[in-house]
């Protein structure tokens, strides 16, 4: 939902803040619930390893996501321009939601 909002609403700075707020709320809610799920299905002797793995995966995912988004938006910014073209924003939003759509 946040990716679609980001793809559609980018004409005003307030719209971008709203899209990023929705995205942050969704990611924060997901990651806040994950420790409970991990602890429920992991043997007690392996909980520290499982929680550490969760944080490593999160760090790698954030790094790759930021790098990919920067690459797409950078490629969509023409020479001498300050902001990317509209198509770059749309491509970035669709690429952000692609892994989630393929799992359904």
C-alpha positions in Angstrom: 0.0 0.0 0.0 2.8 2.4 0.9 4.6 1.7 -2.4 1.4 2.5 -4.3 1.0 5.7 -2.4 4.6 6.6 -3.0 4.1 5.9 -6.8 1.0 8.0 -7.0 1.4 10.8 -4.6 4.6 12.7 -5.1 3.6 16.2 -6.3 3.9 17.7 -2.8 6.3 17.3 0.0 3.5 16.6 2.4 2.3 13.7 0.2 5.8 12.2 0.3 5.9 12.6 4.1 2.6 10.8 4.3 3.7 8.0 2.1 6.9 7.5 4.1 4.9 7.6 7.3 2.6 4.8 6.1 5.6 2.8 5.0 7.4 3.4 8.3 4.3 2.4 10.3 3.9 -0.8 8.3 7.6 -1.8 8.5 7.7 -0.9 12.2 4.6 -2.9 13.0 5.9 -5.9 11.1 9.4 -5.8 12.8 7.9 -5.2 16.2 5.8 -8.4 15.9 8.6 -10.6 14.6 10.4 -11.3 17.9 7.2 -12.8 19.4 6.8 -15.0 16.3 10.4 -16.1 16.4 10.4 -16.9 20.1 7.2 -18.9 19.7 8.7 -21.2 17.1 12.3 -21.4 18.1 13.7 -23.7 20.8 14.9 -21.9 23.9 18.5 -22.9 23.3 18.5 -21.2 19.8 16.7 -18.0 20.6 19.8 -15.8 20.7 20.9 -17.1 17.3 17.5 -16.7 15.8 17.2 -13.1 17.0 20.7 -12.3 15.8 19.9 -13.7 12.4 16.7 -11.5 12.3 18.8 -8.4 12.9 21.4 -9.4 10.3 18.7 -10.0 7.7 17.1 -6.6 8.6 20.4 -4.8 8.2 21.2 -6.5 4.9 17.7 -5.8 3.6 17.8 -2.2 4.5 21.2 -1.8 2.9 20.2 -3.5 -0.3 16.9 -1.7 -0.5 18.5 1.7 0.0 21.2 1.0 -2.6 18.6 -0.3 -5.1 16.3 2.7 -4.6 19.2 5.1 -4.9 20.4 3.3 -8.1 16.9 3.4 -9.7 16.4 7.1 -8.8 19.9 8.0 -9.8 19.5 6.4 -13.2 16.3 8.2 -13.7 17.8 11.7 -13.0 19.0 13.3 -16.2 22.2 15.3 -16.5 21.9 18.7 -14.8 18.6 17.8 -13.2 17.9 18.0 -9.5 15.1 15.4 -9.3 14.4 12.1 -11.1 11.8 11.8 -13.8 8.3 10.5 -12.8 9.0 7.1 -14.4 11.9 6.6 -12.0 9.7 7.1 -9.0 7.2 4.7 -10.4 9.9 2.1 -11.2 11.3 2.5 -7.7 7.9 2.0 -6.1 7.1 -1.1 -8.2 10.5 -2.6 -7.5 9.9 -2.1 -3.8 6.6 -4.0 -3.9 7.7 -6.8 -6.4 9.0 -9.3 -3.8 5.8 -9.0 -1.8 3.6 -9.5 -4.9 5.4 -12.6 -6.1 4.8 -14.5 -2.8 1.0 -14.4 -3.1 
